[in-house]
Amino acid sequence: MILERCAAVRISIISPSTGNTMSGLIEMRDTNEYVNNKAERLTHECTRSSSSTFTRRKSIGVPCMALAIAAVSCGTSSAHAQSSVTLYGLIDVAVYHQTGVAGGSETMMSEGALQGSRFGLKGAEELGGGWKAIFTLENGFAVYNGKLGQQGQLFGRQAFVGLSYKGSATTQSLTFGRQYTAPFLISSLFDALQWANPLSLSWPSLLMGCRFDNTIQYSFSGYGINTMLQYSVGGTPGSVTVGSTLAGSAMYSTGPFTLGGTFEKSRDANDKTMNYAGIHAGLSLGNAKLYAQYLLSLRDPDFTPGASGTTTPLANASLLSNAGNPNTRRDGVIVLGASYLFVPALQGSVGFFRDHVSGAIDGGRGDVTTVYSVLDYLLSKRTDVYVEAAFTRLSGAEINDKFVPSGTFNGGRSSTQVALGLRTRF
């Protein structure tokens, strides 16, 4: 434990027989002797406070032990600012069998069907008056082969720093870095699987993208309202709009009902635009939850996000392209879902996506339709196993359209996917 740069360390001494806790705040001095002396005094006080208990146990020699010594606070002022860093993560892996691929079908191990594997660090420092400095660094990886996810970015899932304020009835924050888009965050709350990991279960999210680099985000929550406003800096010399994204969301909850709305406007390197809007609704009925959304995306002819793994405008955003298409492409997606908690350890979810497309690359129209079901069983509070099945069908111009959000199926009209997965959290 490194203490030299701490202004204060709080030490807690716990009695193993009574559970009594004595604690004291140690102001750092020139040597560690002071720390040791004060810890010893706390131990003596703890022993006196439970002397009768320890007298009875004297024959087996159980002392009052220091079971937890934690450096809870490090600061440079007399306010002794509290700070914390949390390591967290999850690992999700699945074995799939799917059709609609070259050769007809394949069986493979890949990333989990529910969530992407990750580990991260979250930190907060109390600044006083309800203010905190906060940060998150989150890495994504594929457990089946150990490779980095998100274009190989070290913290490709999230990487931001900012300030937050918590008042008596509201919470606000201002953050800077690589962050989830506001439409993605809100729309995920109205999907039965919160935009699961594989494309077959989450392709509608490509209409608004997932995460943007260089993002400034303001968020507010209170009185049943949650709002976010984001601006992703374009970084294009001579222009403050080229390569930028403006996005926002609002959500209101009352009783069992939740309603939301989202918007987004992105400009590529040539000032071509993508405009997105969504409306969202949710209803909780005991153990059942119902969801409905309508998502609309309009992409200019030749709208072209930057290539993944680069720093070009709109790169690394998982945003659908319209490059080479002379038409304005329109995607209108209906998203329906439901989940039901059968018992505390068993939950089932079903979902339906339907995208009606106009302005496909050949000027035609088409549809993309997906239905899915998932059964998830908890082995413990942190670990679960699940089975998943999904069916997607293409029609009209979408059968061979390279911009179809679900991906094409090797010239076929449909694909079936089943998976068995294991997920654990830490």
Order of alpha helices (4+ residues) and beta strands (2+ residues): beta-beta-alpha-alpha-beta-beta-beta-beta-beta-beta-beta-alpha-beta-beta-beta-beta-beta-beta-beta-beta-beta-beta-beta
